[in-house]
Amino acid sequence: MKKPTLACLWLIAILAAPLTAATPLLPDLAALFPTLEGWSRDGATELFQPDNLYEHINGAAENFLACGFELLAVQNYVNPERQAVTAEIYFHGSPENAFAIYGSEKPLAGDFFALGSEGYAEEGVLNFISGAYYVKLNGFDLGAKGAEVLRSLAERIAASINSNNTLPAALAAFPAANKVARSERYFTGNFLGHEFLGAAFSADYEVNGRRCKLFIMKTASAEGSRSLLRRWLVLDKGQVAADALATSLVINDPYNGLVRVSWHEEHVWGGVGQGEEMEALIKDLGTNLMGKKEK
């Protein structure tokens, strides 16, 4: 009997490898669509992945893909009066990514309410996020009971998702005073137009008629923060990136103007804008952020 070759042993090892190393399975989004009294499903659930998302939302797909989109399920409902509802459940992999796409589409003013992590309604529309899921409902010719129908379906979908319905914790660090309502955003990369800045949370403020923006970034470590700041300082021709960085800096960013930045270990925060008010806001942001830092 021949001894197995090295190639055979290698193949056997691969086939015997534990399945835990495989790519995590995507959630069964179709199972999240509930029954709705007085309504029936109009056709089968449609599924879309990153490579064919454009077939469903051509023109908007790039924004979803930039926010970590992984899977979409679409289910249509119809009633005997031929009124229709389309329900879309987007899975974005993490609550931060789901908030990123939700934040990019939500209005600054509207009918917001506590549903899932947060939701809002407009005429014939109800959208909300729940954990890593972004849900969009659209009603057609629903009449006077349209809002009630959409809210009922939304509540049932949220119950099916059964997620920890909290917004990303970093958002709570932004000072409440003078913040522009509903202006919080999460950028998955290229914050302020710089690739090296990566991801960031932001919120807009208005003080004495002047607008400014506060932000929070998180790096892998204190050295990661130093590296990020040194690269940023290179853009400011009037400064030299020292080995020992001060905990508070002012960077003259050629694309964004003056940026005030503070940092501690893996946290980097600051503001874009002018005025003495900025310093007080940034100080409050840092106090909140460090107070909420994980122990």
N, C-alpha and C positions, 0 to 999 in steps of 0.2 A: 504493500500500500504506500502510495506516494505521500510525502509530507506536504501540508498546505504551503503554498508559496506565500511570500510576503504580501503580494497584492491581494491574495485571497483572505489572509488574516486582516488586512486593512478593510476589505469590504465587509467581512463579518463584524468587525468592530463598529463600523458605521451603522449596519442594520440593527445591531444590538444596543445602540446608544439610547439612553432614556429619552422619552418623548417630551420631557420637561424643557428640553433645549429648543423645542420648536417655537415658531412664531406664535404669540398669543392669539387665541381665536377672537374674532370680532363678535360683538353681542348679536343676539337674534332679535333684530329690530322689528321684524314682522310680528313677533309675539307680543310686542308692546301696544299694538293697536287694540283697543277694547271694542266690545259691542256697544251700540248706542241705541237706546230705546226709540223705536219709530223710524229707525234708519237701517239700511242694509249696505253691505260693502259693494261697491260698484267696480267689479273686476278684481284681479289678483294684486297683491302687493308688488310694487316695482322696486328693485334695488339698483343703486348706482354706487360705483367706486371711483377713486380718483381719476382713473383713465377714461371714464365715460361720463363724468359728472356734467360736462358741458352739454350733453344731450338733453339734460333736464333744465339746467339754468345757464344756457349759453350767454356769455357776457358777464356773468357774475361768478363763474366757477373759479377764476383765479384768486378772488378774494377769499373764498372758502378754503381753497388749497393752501393759501398762505397762512391760514389759521389752523393748520393741522387736521383738515378734514380726512376721515377714514371711510365712512360709509353713510349712505342715505337710504331710507325706506319711505316710499310714498304710497298712501292708501286713500282712495276716493270713497266717499259715502254719498248715498242718495236716498231720498224719502219718496213716498207715494205722490207728493206734489211736484216731484222732479226738481226739488231744491237740492243743491249739491254742496259738499264740503270736501276740501282736499287737505289731508294731514301729512306733513313732512317731518320726519325725525332724523336729524343729523347727528352723527356720532363723531366727536372731535378728539377723543383719546384722553383728555384731561379737562378739569373744570376751568383751568386758565385759558386753554384754547377755545373752549365753548364760549367763555366770556369775551374772548377776543372778537369772534365773529358776531356775537350778539351786540357787543358795544359798538361795532362798526356800522350796524344797521339800525339801532334803536334811535328814536327821536329824542331831542333834548326836552321836549314838553309833550305830555300825553297822559293817558289814563294808565298809570302804573299801579301794580298791586302785588301782594305776596302770593305767588303761585310758583311752585318749584323754588329755585333760588331767587328769581325775579321775573316778572312778566308785564306786558302792557297790551292794550287793545286799541285799535282804531276801527273805522268803519269797515266791517267785513273781514277784519284781521285780528288774530290773537297770536302773539309770539311769547315764548318764555324759555328760560334755561333751567336745567336741572342736572347738577353735577357736570358730567362730560357731554351732555345731550343738549341740543338746540332744537326746539320744536316750533314749527310754523304752521298755523291753521289759517285757511282762507275759505270764507263762505260766499256762496253765489245765490243771489235772489232769496235770501233768508227771511226778509221782512222784519216785522217788529220783534220777533223772538230770536233774531240772529245772534245777539250778544249772549243770550242765555244758552243757546245751542253750543256755541264755541267754547264758552266757559265750562260747560258740562263735559265736553269731550276733552278739553285741556286738563281738567282735574283728574279724569280717569287715566289719561296717558301719564300724568305725573305720578299717580299712584302705582301704575305698572312699572315705571322706571325705578321708583322706590329708592331714590338717591339721598345722600346727605345734602340737603338743600341749603347750603350756605354759599355766599359769594367768596371769592378768593380772599384769604385773611389779610393780605397786604392792603386791600382797599380801605380797611378800617383805620389805617395809619394816617390817611390824608386828613388834615384839619377840616372841621366842618365850617368854620367861619369863613365867609367870602367865597366859598366854593361854588362854582357854577353847577347847578343841579343837573344830575345825570351825565356829567361830562367825563366820568371815569372811563378809561380805555386800557386795554392791554395789547401791546405790540409784541408779536412773536419774534421779531428780529428787525435789524436795521433801524433802530430807534434814532430819531432826529436825522435820518438819512445816512447814518454811519454803520457800516457792517459790523465793525468791531464792538459796538455798544450792545448788540444782541437784543434781548427781550427787556421790556420795561412796562411798568404800570404808570399811568399818568392821570392827572386831573387838572382842569382849568379853573382859574381864579380871576376874580375881578375886584380890584381895590382902588378906590378913588378914581374910577373911570379907566383904570389901566388893566389890561389883561396880561396874565402870566400863566405859566404851566409848571406844576410840580411833578416830579417823577421819582420812581423807586426802581432800582435794578439790583439783582442779586447775582454774584459771581460764585465760583466754586470754592474760593478761599480768599484769605487776606492777600496772598500773592496775586491771585486773579484780579482783585480790585486794583492793586498797584499797577499791574500790567495794563489794564484797561485805561487807567488815568494817565499813564505815561504816553500811551498812544494818542490820547485826546490832547494832551499838552503839546505834542508835536505839531498840531494844527495851529497853535498859538505861537506865532513867530517871536513874540516878545518874551517867551518863557523858556526855561530849560527844565527838562524832566529830571528832577533830582532823584537820587537813590532813596532818600528818606522823604516821603511825601507828607506835606502838612495834612491835617485832618480836614481842613476846609480850604478850598481853592476857588479862584475865579478864572475861568477860561474864556478867552476871546475867540469863540468858535466862528470861523469865517462864514459859515453857512447859517448859523443860528443866533449870532450875537453873543452877548455876555451870558455865560452859564455859571451859576454858583453851585458848587458841588461839595458835599461832605461825604465822609466814608468812615466805616468802622468794620474791620474784618471783612466779611463777605457782602456787606450791605453798602450800596452806593446810592445816595439820594441828593436831590437838589432842585433847582428851578431855572427856568428860562424866562427872562423878562427884566425889566428895569424898575428901580424904585426901592426905597428903604423897606417897604412893606415885605419885599421878598425875603429879607433876612429873617424877619420874625416868623414868616410862614415856614421857612426851611427849618428853623430851630424847632418849631412845634412838630413838624413832620418827623424830625430826627428823634425827638423825645417820645413821640407815639410809637415810632418804629422800633426803637430800642426797648421800649417797655413791652412791646408785643413780641420781641424776639424769642424764639424757642429756647427753652432752657436745656 
